[in-house]
Amino acid sequence: MNSQKMSSGRLEAFSDGVIAVIITIMVLELKVPAQDGMAGLSAVLPAVLLYLLTFVQVGIYWVNHHYLIDEIKTVSHGILWSNLIFLFCLSLFPFVTDWIGSKGLSHFSTALYAAISVLPALSYTVLWRMVRLQSASLLHAGWGKLIVSLGLYLAAIPAAFYRSLFSLAMIGVVAVIWMLPPKVEATRE
């Protein structure tokens, strides 16, 4: 890499493209049921609800990624790689969503979904930290929100073996936490 650093705009545009592809792949996995009418809608309702939950999760990461990248003007080598790892982890959502669509909502498939949900959360936390090291901007999200989210995702894994819907509800709580508008924190950290 030369002495000039990449602008954050290029990183943001690349990330937007990858996230758009992730969402497109997910919607293409939704299949029209063999049945017609209400029976058909009932047959695909679980897949549509899981798609909605996953779409919201990916959308929340997209929104918060914008807030995060807006904090910097140039991108370091560490930010490039942590962003790429984050996008890789996010790209696993279509796989696990399709898994549940194909195999059904079982204890294992729900635990797998929760485990996959942990990966983008962890990698976003690393990216967040890399940006924080380079930025003097006020925080859009603090450690507390990140830790609570990770804790709920991790707790959703064993919860899936107890009750699949309870596990998915825990993941839904994380989505609600992040859908609330960010409160810019008064301190850098």
C-alpha positions in Angstrom: 0.0 0.0 0.0 1.4 3.4 -0.9 1.8 6.3 1.6 -1.7 7.6 0.8 -4.5 5.8 2.7 -7.7 4.8 1.1 -10.7 7.1 1.6 -13.4 5.8 3.8 -15.8 6.3 0.9 -14.3 3.5 -1.1 -14.6 1.1 1.9 -18.2 2.2 2.4 -19.1 1.7 -1.2 -17.5 -1.8 -1.3 -19.3 -2.8 1.9 -22.6 -1.5 0.6 -22.2 -3.7 -2.5 -21.4 -6.8 -0.5 -24.3 -6.2 1.9 -26.7 -5.7 -1.1 -25.6 -9.0 -2.5 -26.1 -10.7 0.8 -29.7 -9.4 1.0 -30.3 -10.4 -2.6 -29.1 -13.9 -2.1 -31.4 -14.3 0.9 -34.5 -13.2 -0.9 -33.7 -15.5 -3.8 -33.7 -18.5 -1.4 -37.4 -17.9 -0.6 -39.4 -20.5 -2.5 -43.0 -20.4 -3.7 -44.8 -23.3 -1.9 -46.5 -26.2 -3.7 -49.8 -25.4 -2.1 -52.0 -22.5 -3.0 -53.9 -20.0 -0.9 -53.7 -19.9 2.9 -52.1 -23.4 3.1 -49.3 -22.1 0.9 -48.9 -19.0 3.0 -48.8 -21.1 6.2 -46.2 -23.4 4.7 -43.8 -20.5 3.9 -44.6 -18.3 6.9 -41.7 -19.6 9.1 -39.2 -19.0 6.2 -40.5 -15.5 5.6 -40.3 -14.6 9.3 -36.8 -15.9 9.5 -35.9 -14.0 6.4 -37.4 -10.9 8.0 -35.3 -11.4 11.2 -32.2 -11.9 9.1 -33.0 -8.9 6.9 -33.4 -6.8 9.9 -30.1 -8.0 11.4 -28.2 -7.4 8.1 -29.9 -4.0 7.8 -28.9 -3.0 11.3 -25.3 -3.8 10.6 -25.5 -1.8 7.4 -26.9 1.3 9.2 -24.3 1.0 12.0 -21.5 0.4 9.6 -22.4 3.8 8.0 -22.3 5.5 11.4 -19.0 3.8 12.2 -17.2 4.5 8.9 -18.5 8.1 9.0 -16.2 8.6 12.0 -13.0 8.3 9.8 -11.6 10.1 6.8 -9.0 7.5 5.8 -8.8 3.7 6.2 -5.8 1.9 7.7 -4.6 -1.6 6.8 -6.2 -2.9 10.0 -9.5 -1.4 9.2 -9.5 -2.8 5.7 -8.9 -6.4 7.0 -11.3 -6.1 10.0 -14.0 -4.8 7.6 -13.3 -7.7 5.2 -13.6 -10.2 8.1 -16.8 -8.5 9.2 -18.3 -8.8 5.7 -17.3 -12.5 5.5 -19.1 -13.2 8.8 -22.1 -11.3 7.6 -22.1 -13.3 4.3 -22.8 -16.5 6.3 -26.4 -15.4 7.0 -27.8 -16.6 3.6 -26.2 -20.0 4.2 -27.7 -20.5 7.7 -31.1 -19.0 6.7 -31.3 -21.4 3.8 -30.2 -24.2 6.1 -33.3 -23.6 8.3 -35.4 -23.1 5.2 -34.3 -26.5 3.9 -34.0 -28.5 7.1 -36.7 -26.8 9.2 -36.5 -25.1 12.5 -34.9 -27.6 14.9 -32.8 -27.2 18.0 -29.6 -27.7 16.0 -30.5 -25.3 13.1 -31.6 -22.6 15.6 -28.3 -23.0 17.6 -26.4 -22.8 14.3 -28.3 -19.6 13.4 -27.4 -18.1 16.8 -23.8 -19.2 16.4 -23.6 -17.6 13.0 -25.2 -14.4 14.6 -22.3 -14.3 17.0 -19.7 -14.0 14.2 -20.7 -10.7 12.7 -21.2 -9.3 16.2 -17.6 -10.3 17.2 -16.1 -9.0 13.9 -18.1 -5.8 14.1 -16.7 -5.3 17.6 -13.2 -5.7 16.3 -13.9 -3.3 13.4 -15.5 -0.8 15.9 -12.3 -1.0 18.0 -10.0 -0.4 15.0 -12.0 2.7 14.1 -12.0 3.9 17.7 -8.2 3.7 17.7 -8.1 6.1 14.7 -11.1 8.4 15.5 -11.6 11.2 17.9 -15.3 11.4 17.0 -18.0 10.8 19.6 -19.2 7.2 19.9 -22.4 6.1 18.1 -22.4 2.9 20.2 -20.5 2.1 23.4 -19.0 -1.1 24.8 -22.1 -1.8 26.8 -24.4 -2.2 23.7 -21.8 -4.4 22.1 -21.3 -6.6 25.1 -25.0 -7.0 25.8 -25.6 -8.0 22.1 -22.7 -10.5 22.2 -24.0 -11.9 25.5 -27.6 -12.4 24.1 -26.3 -14.0 20.9 -24.1 -16.4 23.0 -26.9 -17.2 25.4 -29.2 -17.9 22.4 -27.0 -20.9 21.4 -27.7 -23.1 24.4 -31.3 -21.6 24.6 -31.9 -23.1 21.2 -31.6 -26.6 22.7 -34.3 -25.7 25.2 -36.7 -23.7 23.0 -36.0 -22.7 19.5 -38.4 -19.8 19.5 -37.0 -18.4 22.7 -33.6 -18.4 21.2 -34.8 -16.5 18.1 -36.6 -14.1 20.4 -33.3 -13.4 22.2 -31.8 -12.6 18.8 -34.8 -10.4 18.1 -34.2 -8.5 21.3 -30.7 -7.6 20.0 -32.3 -6.3 16.8 -34.6 -4.1 18.9 -31.7 -2.8 20.9 -29.8 -1.8 17.7 -32.9 -0.4 15.9 -33.2 2.4 18.5 -31.4 5.6 17.3 -27.9 5.9 18.6 -27.2 8.2 21.4 -23.9 9.9 20.7 -21.8 9.3 23.8 -20.2 12.3 25.5 -16.8 10.7 25.7 -14.4 9.1 23.2 -14.4 5.8 25.2 
